[in-house]
Amino acid sequence: MDDQRGYDREEIFSKKVKAGKRTYFFDVKSTRSNDYYLTITESKRKVNGENFTYEKHKIFLYKEDFFKFSEALNEAVDHVKNELLPDVDFEQYEKEESETEYNDDLKWE
């Protein structure tokens, strides 16, 4: 049975970004009419007794909003980096991320 809310849509591309207790997923999906949209999901791990639960928040972004969304996001990030925190070396976070990605990979020999 098809899910009328679009959750059964085919996934075209996916990128996962780990950030501490949060993980962000950027997923490109297709509609029935072969159009494309982006979902951005924040998944936050929470302790529930001795187990973990995940709280998820999702944004659906459609092609007509891509440009405005990316412009606003870049402007907001640039404002924080250049106006609010000009003395912070943001490159340290880029290095930290690449090291984390490498260390998270399981290797079987």
Residue frames as qw, qx, qy, qz and C-alpha x, y, z in Angstrom:
[[0.000, 0.890, 0.456, 0.000, 0.00, 0.00, 0.00],
 [0.392, 0.493, -0.032, 0.776, 1.35, 3.45, -0.92],
 [0.319, -0.537, -0.433, 0.650, 1.88, 5.91, 1.88],
 [0.224, 0.842, 0.410, 0.270, -0.08, 9.01, 0.85],
 [0.297, -0.921, 0.043, 0.247, 2.26, 11.33, 2.79],
 [0.514, 0.793, -0.321, 0.062, 5.17, 10.57, 0.47],
 [0.500, -0.653, 0.567, -0.052, 7.28, 8.55, 2.89],
 [0.864, 0.082, 0.484, 0.117, 7.51, 5.73, 0.35],
 [0.470, 0.863, -0.143, -0.119, 9.23, 7.94, -2.23],
 [0.904, 0.193, -0.069, 0.374, 12.40, 6.69, -3.84],
 [0.408, -0.822, 0.178, 0.355, 15.62, 8.01, -2.34],
 [0.683, 0.707, -0.063, 0.169, 18.01, 9.35, -5.00],
 [0.445, 0.498, -0.427, 0.609, 20.87, 10.69, -2.88],
 [0.658, -0.721, -0.211, -0.049, 21.70, 10.69, 0.83],
 [0.398, 0.498, -0.450, 0.625, 24.35, 12.41, 2.93],
 [0.686, -0.626, -0.364, 0.074, 24.77, 11.81, 6.67],
 [0.209, 0.637, -0.352, 0.653, 26.45, 14.35, 8.96],
 [0.677, -0.448, -0.525, 0.256, 27.32, 13.26, 12.51],
 [0.049, 0.629, -0.198, 0.750, 27.45, 16.03, 15.09],
 [0.190, -0.278, 0.680, -0.652, 27.81, 14.74, 18.66],
 [0.346, 0.210, 0.841, -0.359, 24.46, 13.37, 19.86],
 [0.562, 0.615, 0.176, -0.525, 22.82, 14.65, 16.69],
 [0.425, -0.006, 0.726, 0.540, 22.91, 13.27, 13.18],
 [0.412, 0.585, 0.022, -0.698, 21.66, 15.19, 10.17],
 [0.535, 0.196, 0.762, 0.306, 20.43, 13.47, 7.02],
 [0.299, 0.544, -0.192, -0.760, 20.15, 15.25, 3.68],
 [0.477, 0.166, 0.852, 0.136, 18.06, 13.09, 1.36],
 [0.325, 0.289, -0.364, -0.824, 17.01, 13.79, -2.22],
 [0.430, 0.254, 0.854, -0.148, 13.79, 12.01, -3.14],
 [0.094, -0.056, -0.592, -0.799, 11.52, 11.89, -6.17],
 [0.537, 0.207, 0.368, -0.731, 7.80, 12.46, -6.47],
 [0.666, 0.317, 0.675, -0.033, 5.41, 10.36, -8.52],
 [0.524, 0.836, 0.149, -0.061, 5.68, 12.93, -11.32],
 [0.809, 0.167, 0.019, 0.563, 9.50, 12.60, -11.40],
 [0.008, 0.881, -0.138, 0.452, 10.16, 15.88, -9.64],
 [0.666, 0.022, -0.544, 0.510, 12.70, 16.14, -6.83],
 [0.368, -0.841, 0.025, -0.396, 12.74, 17.50, -3.31],
 [0.395, 0.358, -0.666, 0.522, 15.09, 17.50, -0.35],
 [0.689, -0.662, -0.246, -0.165, 14.38, 16.31, 3.17],
 [0.229, 0.520, -0.577, 0.587, 16.60, 17.48, 6.00],
 [0.784, -0.486, -0.354, -0.152, 16.25, 15.34, 9.12],
 [0.026, -0.595, 0.616, -0.516, 17.76, 16.01, 12.52],
 [0.842, -0.271, -0.461, -0.071, 17.97, 12.85, 14.64],
 [0.099, -0.658, 0.508, -0.546, 18.89, 13.39, 18.27],
 [0.640, -0.093, -0.751, 0.137, 19.82, 10.50, 20.55],
 [0.419, -0.589, 0.249, -0.645, 18.29, 10.67, 24.03],
 [0.168, 0.131, -0.925, 0.315, 18.88, 8.42, 27.01],
 [0.698, -0.297, -0.161, -0.631, 15.74, 6.60, 28.12],
 [0.881, -0.403, 0.218, -0.122, 16.71, 4.60, 31.20],
 [0.594, -0.391, 0.612, 0.346, 19.27, 2.07, 30.00],
 [0.592, 0.434, 0.588, 0.340, 18.15, 2.42, 26.37],
 [0.101, -0.263, 0.216, 0.935, 18.33, 5.10, 23.71],
 [0.419, 0.701, 0.570, -0.088, 15.48, 6.73, 21.86],
 [0.341, 0.038, 0.349, 0.872, 15.73, 9.04, 18.88],
 [0.209, 0.755, 0.372, -0.498, 13.86, 12.29, 18.48],
 [0.440, 0.172, 0.551, 0.688, 13.51, 13.30, 14.84],
 [0.218, 0.751, 0.191, -0.593, 12.63, 16.58, 13.16],
 [0.534, 0.218, 0.629, 0.521, 12.19, 16.81, 9.42],
 [0.205, 0.659, -0.030, -0.723, 12.08, 19.66, 6.91],
 [0.641, 0.434, 0.573, 0.268, 10.81, 19.19, 3.36],
 [0.054, -0.651, 0.205, 0.729, 12.45, 21.56, 0.89],
 [0.680, 0.557, 0.475, 0.036, 11.06, 21.91, -2.61],
 [0.629, 0.216, 0.292, 0.687, 12.96, 23.02, -5.73],
 [0.099, 0.821, 0.253, 0.502, 11.34, 26.44, -5.88],
 [0.466, -0.879, 0.043, -0.095, 12.79, 27.19, -2.43],
 [0.886, -0.033, -0.047, 0.460, 16.33, 25.77, -2.91],
 [0.424, 0.509, -0.051, 0.747, 17.94, 29.08, -3.85],
 [0.314, -0.749, 0.034, -0.582, 16.24, 31.17, -1.14],
 [0.869, -0.493, -0.040, -0.019, 16.95, 28.54, 1.51],
 [0.834, 0.028, -0.054, 0.549, 20.64, 28.13, 0.65],
 [0.224, 0.628, -0.041, 0.744, 21.13, 31.91, 0.40],
 [0.513, -0.729, 0.028, -0.452, 19.53, 32.46, 3.83],
 [0.926, -0.335, -0.043, 0.170, 21.50, 29.60, 5.40],
 [0.696, 0.252, -0.062, 0.669, 24.81, 30.88, 4.01],
 [0.010, -0.710, 0.033, -0.703, 24.00, 34.43, 5.11],
 [0.702, -0.663, -0.003, -0.261, 23.15, 33.29, 8.65],
 [0.915, -0.169, -0.029, 0.366, 26.31, 31.15, 8.93],
 [0.505, 0.454, -0.039, 0.733, 28.48, 33.98, 7.54],
 [0.272, -0.786, 0.009, -0.555, 26.94, 36.41, 10.05],
 [0.833, -0.552, 0.024, 0.003, 27.79, 34.13, 12.98],
 [0.857, 0.028, 0.032, 0.514, 31.31, 33.46, 11.67],
 [0.440, 0.434, 0.050, 0.785, 32.20, 37.02, 10.67],
 [0.200, -0.670, -0.023, -0.714, 30.16, 39.27, 12.98],
 [0.740, -0.592, 0.000, -0.321, 29.44, 37.31, 16.16],
 [0.857, -0.400, 0.270, 0.182, 32.47, 34.99, 16.41],
 [0.529, 0.810, -0.253, 0.013, 35.23, 36.55, 14.28],
 [0.120, -0.711, 0.679, -0.137, 38.01, 35.19, 16.50],
 [0.826, -0.095, 0.534, -0.155, 36.94, 31.54, 16.25],
 [0.079, 0.434, -0.785, -0.434, 38.97, 29.32, 13.92],
 [0.822, 0.173, 0.206, -0.503, 36.18, 27.41, 12.20],
 [0.606, 0.481, -0.616, -0.148, 38.69, 25.35, 10.21],
 [0.132, -0.327, 0.869, -0.349, 39.37, 23.34, 13.39],
 [0.691, 0.142, 0.496, -0.506, 35.87, 21.89, 13.11],
 [0.751, 0.511, -0.287, -0.305, 36.48, 20.80, 9.53],
 [0.299, 0.478, -0.812, 0.149, 39.61, 18.90, 10.61],
 [0.390, -0.150, 0.747, -0.517, 37.79, 17.41, 13.58],
 [0.797, 0.283, 0.168, -0.505, 34.98, 16.12, 11.33],
 [0.688, 0.496, -0.506, -0.155, 37.30, 14.38, 8.87],
 [0.080, 0.373, -0.866, 0.323, 39.11, 12.63, 11.73],
 [0.571, 0.011, 0.580, -0.581, 35.79, 11.51, 13.24],
 [0.816, 0.375, -0.122, -0.422, 34.59, 10.08, 9.94],
 [0.508, 0.479, -0.715, 0.040, 37.78, 8.05, 9.59],
 [0.068, -0.265, 0.841, -0.468, 37.68, 6.71, 13.17],
 [0.666, 0.069, 0.372, -0.643, 34.01, 5.68, 12.94],
 [0.734, 0.345, -0.460, -0.360, 34.57, 3.21, 10.14],
 [0.815, -0.302, 0.484, -0.106, 34.61, -0.42, 11.22],
 [0.436, 0.591, -0.637, -0.237, 37.24, -2.48, 9.48],
 [0.933, -0.143, 0.296, -0.145, 37.09, -6.26, 9.25],
 [0.176, 0.662, -0.706, -0.183, 40.24, -8.17, 8.47]]
